[in-house]
Amino acid sequence: MKIDGIAYRSVWLADDGWSVHILDQTKLPWAVDMLRLTTRDEATHAIKSMQTRGAPLIGAVAAYGLCLALRADASSEAMERDAALLNATRPTAVNLAWALNRMLTRLRNTPAKERVAAAYAEAALIADEDAAQNEAIGHHGLRLIEDAVRPGRPVNVLTHCNAGWLATVDWGTALAPIYTAFNAGIDIHVWVDETRPRNQGAALTAWELGKHGVPHTVIADNAGGHFMQHGMVDLVIVGADRVSRIGDAANKIGTYLKALAARDNNVPFWVAMPSTTIDWTLTDGVRDIPIEERSAAEVTDMTGRLADGTIATMRVVSADSSAANPAFDVTPARLVTGLITERGRCSASEAGLLGLFPERR
């Protein structure tokens, strides 16, 4: 995707051929900073601190993080230890464990002296496949937007959190159909939930849509139901960090409430994700998907730009109040209209998913 006309991915190798570049997403939208990762510890910090984020992207960055670790020590003992450390950075997104398990499967039977080269080749495949899968999600989701076209008005899509190219290697999940529709000339407008407490919608989704030229409006998290009631939302498309075998979808906190509002107003609610986000071992996502609890400071404090251009963080909660901060919630499959994957669309059900992925029977 593009920033001011220049194509970028969210992770890429530096010109030296071994160090890894990412965009520091904690600095957006105020600054576009490119970080260079050179060690396992820098990669783990980038994932844990959310300098890089989004389920598919942290899988790819973790794969490259293991490459960096192998440059320091390619022994089997060190490789297993380093993979475990990388895997412990974020608990909810299943892509992280998936990518590291794929790397280990490729490398365990590879001689130590050949592991670094093999690791970089496998990490590159993971990144390229993610970009291709998300581009395919865009094409499969395009039909939903085409079906919502009405003369004289844009198609209004509501999304929550950031599931664009910043959350993947390229294209995005929930935003891939939007970019595909926009690139095809469809008149489209996006309602962007601010997504408290980290404001990934206001800070990231709005920024990347704006850089690509897609019309959009940032709204308070609690405004989505109002717009649905008044016929101003044609469909909701969100991403996911983990989807159960039966179609329950974990996404950024607040997604479940959007699904409830969509159901009450007969607005289609779609979840877009690559198959790497499906946890085939889980049959009850509401009960079994682990929910990350993040720092209370993300709720009590906010960062923004002051009138003089200064970037400042300030407390917005009374000094004697505590805060809880679950990072995700789970939308039960019964509230999901359908799933959009790289192989096509299906119902949010075990039968629907197995119809697209029969090898998982």
Buried (B, 14 or more C-beta within 10 A) or exposed (E): BEBEEEEBBBBBBEEEEEBBBBBBBBBBBBEBEEBEBBBBBBBBBBBBEBBBBBBBBBBBBBBBBBBBBBBEBBEBEBBEBBBEBBBEBBBBBBBBBBBBEBBBEBBEEBEBEEBBEBBBEBBBEBBBBBBBBBBBBBBBBBBBBEEBBEEEEBBBBBBBBBBBBBBBBBBBBBBBBBBBBBEEEBBBBBBBBBBBBBBBBBBBBBBBBEBBEBEBEBBEBEBBBEBBEEEBBBBBBBBBBBBBBBBBBBBBBBBBBBBBBBBEBEBBBBBBBBBBBBBBEBEEBBEBBEBBEBEBEBBBBBBEEEEEEEEEEEEEBEEEEEEEBEBBBBBBBEBBBBBBBBBBBBBBBBEBBBEBBEEEE
